[in-house]
Amino acid sequence: MAFIDEAKFFVKAGDGGKGCVSFLREKFVPKGGPDGGDGGRGGSVIIRVSKRLHSLMDFRYRSHFIAKNGSHGLGKKKHGKKGEDFVLHVPVGSIIKDAETGEVLADLLHEDDSFIAARGGQGGGGNVHYATSRHRAPRIAGKGKPGEELWLKIELKLLADVGLVGLPNAGKSTLLSKLSAANPKVAAYPFTTLEPQLGVLQFDSFDQCIIADIPGLIEGAHEGLGLGHKFLRHIERTRILIHVIDGSGLEEDPLEQYHILEKELERYKEELVSRPRIVLLNKIDVFSSQAELDTLIEKFRSEGIDPLPVSALTGQGLDDLKDKMESILEEMIEEKDVIPEEYSKSLDTEEPL
């Protein structure tokens, strides 16, 4: 099943109900008077975050989301019922944009974060509101205002504690399967991972550590080559980057792999260079001797890089990797996520009739 991380969709809030034209009819009230109730407000389309979702798969099968209209007013000053809101659930890390202008309307980072994408129309006033001293029996009522409607674009940037990055066939999928219960596709050819994969690693000091396997990068990925920046954006919100280097060097010199990754990350977003990282030398099981491995490690260290040798296939060195990941996460200060105040709309005020 494909991983969907962007979509365009239409939202339409409910229209306000019509006000009622009605007159009082009571036995002991000879002259009566207008008593038409107001129409109900239309329902709103509300976008809400749910941790149970990890992709935008629902948008593949549906692109129009419409709230209910408000009910019409009734006699005896009975107001119409408010239209039912439509609540659209999206994953953590969803960015909502105006499809026409590209303006960011909401950046939803936490469970239960909500954004009112389209507000329901105000209900029309009943004829009781139109009575005056000179016009005591008005036969007019408000029609109710239409609900907001617009096309929106949603983009998903995964939120993960750890992001695995590397060139194609570096062994990221195998590593993810050994660190978590994830079951990504693993094969002996490049680009077996065509979409981000998520896994969960349990630490004693954390509820859970979410690991994201980002599809293999190639030189020029920041310009859209290969799978390009379509998936590069998913590493923007990872707390730790793990560079998975194919230590066998069968397809690319290990140190050159590291430089390619660093260059692509920097060119895509310079801030990523300062992100905490772990450099893994994977596939050490292929080395014929410890001396051969030590030579490669020293080559990295000569450039100020201290790699961690592992074999995702055999599990060698993975306990050291887990310890290092846990240590970094423990030391990291909880960063405060910022959501611009103007990205939240309010439903608590009624518009004037």
C-alpha positions as CSV (number, residue, x, y, z in Angstrom):
1,M,0.0,0.0,0.0
2,A,1.4,3.3,-1.1
3,F,2.5,6.0,1.4
4,I,0.7,9.2,0.7
5,D,2.3,12.4,2.0
6,E,0.6,15.2,0.1
7,A,-2.9,15.7,-1.3
8,K,-5.3,18.4,-2.5
9,F,-8.8,18.5,-1.1
10,F,-11.9,20.6,-0.9
11,V,-13.7,21.7,2.3
12,K,-17.2,23.2,2.5
13,A,-18.8,24.4,5.7
14,G,-22.5,24.1,6.2
15,D,-24.8,27.0,5.2
16,G,-26.8,28.8,7.9
17,G,-30.4,27.9,8.2
18,K,-33.2,30.3,7.1
19,G,-35.0,32.4,9.7
20,C,-38.6,31.7,10.2
21,V,-41.6,34.0,9.4
22,S,-44.2,33.2,12.0
23,F,-46.8,35.0,14.1
24,L,-48.0,34.4,17.5
25,R,-51.4,32.6,17.7
26,E,-52.7,32.4,21.2
27,K,-56.3,32.5,22.5
28,F,-55.7,35.2,25.1
29,V,-53.3,37.3,23.0
30,P,-55.6,39.1,20.6
31,K,-53.1,41.0,18.6
32,G,-50.2,38.5,18.7
33,G,-47.0,39.5,16.9
34,P,-43.9,38.0,15.1
35,D,-42.3,35.0,16.8
36,G,-40.1,33.4,14.1
37,G,-37.0,31.7,15.4
38,D,-33.5,32.1,14.0
39,G,-31.9,29.6,11.6
40,G,-29.1,27.4,13.0
41,R,-25.5,28.0,12.2
42,G,-23.9,25.7,9.6
43,G,-21.4,23.1,10.8
44,S,-17.7,23.8,10.4
45,V,-15.0,21.6,8.9
46,I,-12.4,20.9,11.6
47,I,-9.1,19.3,11.0
48,R,-7.8,17.4,14.0
49,V,-4.6,15.5,14.7
50,S,-4.7,11.8,15.5
51,K,-1.6,9.7,16.4
52,R,-3.3,6.7,15.0
53,L,-2.7,7.9,11.5
54,H,0.8,7.8,9.8
55,S,0.0,8.8,6.2
56,L,-2.6,10.6,4.1
57,M,-4.1,7.4,2.7
58,D,-7.7,8.5,3.3
59,F,-7.2,11.4,0.8
60,R,-6.5,8.9,-2.0
61,Y,-10.2,7.8,-1.9
62,R,-11.9,11.0,-0.9
63,S,-11.2,14.7,-1.7
64,H,-14.4,16.5,-0.7
65,F,-15.3,17.1,2.9
66,I,-18.6,18.9,3.6
67,A,-20.3,19.8,6.9
68,K,-24.0,19.8,7.5
69,N,-26.2,22.8,7.0
70,G,-28.0,24.5,9.9
71,S,-31.7,23.8,10.4
72,H,-34.3,26.5,9.6
73,G,-35.9,28.4,12.4
74,L,-39.4,27.6,13.7
75,G,-42.3,29.4,15.2
76,K,-42.6,30.3,18.8
77,K,-39.1,31.7,18.6
78,K,-37.5,28.2,18.3
79,H,-34.0,28.4,16.9
80,G,-32.9,25.9,14.2
81,K,-30.4,23.3,15.2
82,K,-26.8,23.9,14.5
83,G,-25.3,21.9,11.6
84,E,-23.1,19.0,12.6
85,D,-19.4,19.7,12.3
86,F,-17.3,17.5,10.0
87,V,-14.1,16.4,11.8
88,L,-11.3,15.4,9.5
89,H,-8.5,13.5,11.2
90,V,-4.9,13.8,9.9
91,P,-1.5,12.6,11.2
92,V,0.9,14.4,13.5
93,G,3.1,16.7,11.4
94,S,0.5,17.7,8.8
95,I,0.9,21.1,7.2
96,I,-2.3,22.7,5.8
97,K,-1.9,25.3,3.0
98,D,-4.2,27.3,0.8
99,A,-4.1,25.4,-2.5
100,E,-4.2,28.6,-4.6
101,T,-1.8,30.9,-2.8
102,G,0.4,28.3,-1.0
103,E,0.0,30.2,2.3
104,V,0.5,28.0,5.3
105,L,-2.7,28.0,7.4
106,A,-1.8,25.5,10.1
107,D,1.2,23.4,11.2
108,L,-0.2,20.6,13.3
109,L,2.4,19.1,15.6
110,H,0.6,17.6,18.6
111,E,-2.1,15.0,19.4
112,D,-5.6,16.7,19.3
113,D,-4.3,19.9,17.7
114,S,-7.3,21.4,15.8
115,F,-7.7,23.8,13.0
116,I,-11.0,25.2,11.7
117,A,-10.5,24.9,8.0
118,A,-14.0,26.3,7.0
119,R,-16.4,28.0,9.3
120,G,-20.2,27.4,9.1
121,G,-22.4,30.2,7.9
122,Q,-24.4,32.2,10.4
123,G,-28.1,31.4,10.5
124,G,-30.7,33.9,9.3
125,G,-32.7,35.9,11.8
126,G,-36.4,35.1,12.3
127,N,-39.0,37.8,11.6
128,V,-39.0,38.8,15.3
129,H,-35.8,40.7,14.7
130,Y,-37.3,42.8,12.0
131,A,-40.3,44.2,14.0
132,T,-40.3,48.0,14.6
133,S,-42.8,50.4,16.1
134,R,-44.0,51.3,12.6
135,H,-43.8,47.8,11.1
136,R,-45.2,45.4,13.7
137,A,-45.9,42.4,11.5
138,P,-42.8,41.9,9.3
139,R,-43.1,39.1,6.8
140,I,-39.4,38.9,6.1
141,A,-36.6,36.8,7.6
142,G,-32.9,36.3,7.1
143,K,-31.8,33.7,4.5
144,G,-28.7,32.5,6.4
145,K,-25.1,33.0,5.2
146,P,-23.2,30.4,3.1
147,G,-20.5,28.4,4.8
148,E,-16.9,29.0,3.8
149,E,-15.5,26.8,1.1
150,L,-12.0,26.5,-0.4
151,W,-9.4,24.1,-1.8
152,L,-6.6,23.2,0.5
153,K,-3.4,21.3,0.2
154,I,-2.0,19.0,2.9
155,E,1.6,18.0,3.3
156,L,3.0,15.5,5.8
157,K,6.4,15.9,7.4
158,L,7.0,12.9,9.6
159,L,7.8,13.5,13.3
160,A,10.4,10.9,14.4
161,D,13.1,10.7,17.1
162,V,15.6,9.1,14.7
163,G,15.9,9.3,11.0
164,L,17.9,6.8,9.0
165,V,19.6,8.3,5.9
166,G,22.0,6.8,3.4
167,L,22.6,6.0,-0.2
168,P,20.6,3.3,-1.9
169,N,21.4,-0.3,-0.7
170,A,23.2,1.0,2.4
171,G,21.2,-1.4,4.6
172,K,18.7,1.0,6.2
173,S,15.7,-1.3,5.8
174,T,17.5,-4.2,7.4
175,L,18.7,-2.0,10.2
176,L,15.1,-0.8,10.9
177,S,13.8,-4.3,11.0
178,K,16.4,-5.3,13.6
179,L,15.9,-2.2,15.8
180,S,12.1,-2.4,15.7
181,A,9.2,-4.6,14.8
182,A,8.9,-3.0,11.4
183,N,8.9,-5.2,8.4
184,P,10.1,-3.2,5.4
185,K,11.0,-4.7,2.1
186,V,14.6,-5.9,2.0
187,A,16.4,-7.0,-1.1
188,A,19.8,-7.1,-2.6
189,Y,19.2,-4.2,-5.0
190,P,19.0,-0.4,-4.6
191,F,15.8,1.6,-4.1
192,T,13.8,-1.2,-2.5
193,T,12.4,1.5,-0.1
194,L,10.3,3.8,-2.2
195,E,8.5,5.4,0.7
196,P,9.3,6.3,4.4
197,Q,9.0,3.4,6.8
198,L,8.4,3.8,10.5
199,G,9.4,1.6,13.4
200,V,9.3,1.8,17.2
201,L,12.1,1.0,19.5
202,Q,11.4,0.7,23.2
203,F,13.8,2.2,25.7
204,D,13.6,2.0,29.5
205,S,13.8,5.8,29.9
206,F,11.3,6.6,27.0
207,D,7.8,5.6,26.2
208,Q,8.9,4.9,22.7
209,C,11.5,5.9,20.1
210,I,10.1,6.4,16.6
211,I,12.6,5.6,13.8
212,A,12.0,6.7,10.2
213,D,13.7,5.0,7.3
214,I,14.0,7.6,4.6
215,P,14.3,6.2,1.0
216,G,17.8,6.2,-0.4
217,L,19.4,9.5,-1.4
218,I,21.6,10.0,-4.4
219,E,23.9,12.9,-5.3
220,G,21.7,15.8,-6.5
221,A,18.7,14.7,-4.3
222,H,18.4,18.3,-3.1
223,E,17.6,19.3,-6.7
224,G,15.0,16.6,-7.0
225,L,17.1,13.8,-8.6
226,G,16.2,10.3,-7.7
227,L,13.5,10.3,-5.0
228,G,14.7,13.8,-4.3
229,H,13.3,16.4,-1.9
230,K,9.9,14.6,-2.0
231,F,11.2,12.6,0.9
232,L,14.0,14.8,2.1
233,R,11.4,16.9,3.9
234,H,10.7,13.9,6.2
235,I,14.0,14.3,8.0
236,E,13.4,17.9,8.9
237,R,11.6,17.0,12.1
238,T,13.8,14.1,13.3
239,R,15.8,14.7,16.5
240,I,18.7,12.5,15.6
241,L,20.1,11.6,12.1
242,I,21.8,8.3,11.6
243,H,24.1,8.1,8.6
244,V,24.0,4.5,7.4
245,I,27.2,4.0,5.4
246,D,27.8,0.8,3.3
247,G,31.2,-0.1,4.8
248,S,31.8,-2.8,2.2
249,G,32.5,0.0,-0.4
250,L,31.4,-2.3,-3.2
251,E,29.4,0.5,-4.9
252,E,30.8,3.7,-3.4
253,D,33.8,4.5,-1.2
254,P,32.5,4.7,2.4
255,L,34.0,8.1,3.2
256,E,32.7,9.5,-0.1
257,Q,29.2,8.2,0.8
258,Y,29.4,10.3,4.0
259,H,30.4,13.4,2.1
260,I,27.6,13.0,-0.4
261,L,25.0,12.7,2.4
262,E,26.4,15.7,4.2
263,K,26.4,17.8,1.1
264,E,22.8,16.8,0.1
265,L,21.5,17.6,3.6
266,E,23.3,20.9,3.8
267,R,22.1,22.0,0.3
268,Y,18.5,21.0,1.1
269,K,18.4,22.7,4.5
270,E,21.6,24.1,6.1
271,E,20.1,23.7,9.6
272,L,20.3,19.9,9.2
273,V,24.1,20.0,9.4
274,S,24.0,20.9,13.1
275,R,21.5,18.2,14.0
276,P,22.8,15.5,16.3
277,R,24.0,12.5,14.3
278,I,25.5,9.0,14.5
279,V,27.6,7.7,11.7
280,L,27.3,3.9,11.2
281,L,29.7,1.8,9.2
282,N,27.3,-1.0,8.2
283,K,28.0,-4.4,6.7
284,I,31.2,-5.0,8.7
285,D,30.5,-8.7,8.5
286,V,32.0,-8.6,5.0
287,F,35.4,-7.6,6.2
288,S,38.0,-10.4,6.0
289,S,40.0,-9.1,9.0
290,Q,39.8,-6.7,11.9
291,A,42.8,-4.9,10.6
292,E,40.9,-4.1,7.4
293,L,38.0,-2.6,9.4
294,D,40.4,-0.7,11.7
295,T,42.0,0.9,8.6
296,L,38.7,2.2,7.4
297,I,37.7,3.5,10.8
298,E,41.0,5.4,11.1
299,K,40.3,6.9,7.6
300,F,37.1,8.4,9.0
301,R,38.7,9.5,12.2
302,S,41.4,11.4,10.3
303,E,38.6,13.7,9.2
304,G,37.2,14.1,12.7
305,I,34.4,11.5,12.3
306,D,34.1,8.7,14.8
307,P,32.0,6.0,13.1
308,L,30.2,3.2,14.9
309,P,30.8,-0.2,13.2
310,V,27.8,-2.5,13.0
311,S,26.3,-5.3,11.0
312,A,22.5,-4.9,10.6
313,L,22.5,-8.4,9.1
314,T,24.1,-10.2,12.0
315,G,23.2,-7.8,14.8
316,Q,26.8,-7.1,15.6
317,G,27.3,-3.6,17.3
318,L,23.5,-2.9,17.5
319,D,23.5,-2.9,21.3
320,D,26.2,-0.2,21.2
321,L,24.0,1.7,18.7
322,K,21.0,1.5,21.0
323,D,23.0,2.7,24.0
324,K,24.3,5.7,22.0
325,M,20.8,6.6,20.7
326,E,19.4,6.4,24.2
327,S,22.2,8.5,25.6
328,I,21.8,11.3,23.0
329,L,18.0,11.4,23.5
330,E,18.4,11.6,27.3
331,E,20.8,14.6,26.9
332,M,18.7,16.5,24.4
333,I,16.7,19.3,25.9
334,E,13.0,19.2,25.0
335,E,12.6,21.7,22.2
336,K,9.5,23.8,22.1
337,D,7.4,23.6,19.0
338,V,6.2,26.9,17.6
339,I,2.9,27.3,15.9
340,P,2.1,30.8,14.7
341,E,-0.9,32.2,16.7
342,E,-2.7,33.3,13.5
343,Y,-3.0,29.7,12.4
344,S,-5.8,29.1,14.8
345,K,-9.4,30.2,14.0
346,S,-12.1,30.5,16.7
347,L,-15.7,29.3,16.7
348,D,-16.7,30.9,19.9
349,T,-18.2,34.1,18.6
350,E,-21.4,34.5,16.6
351,E,-21.5,36.8,13.7
352,P,-24.1,39.6,13.7
353,L,-27.3,38.9,12.0
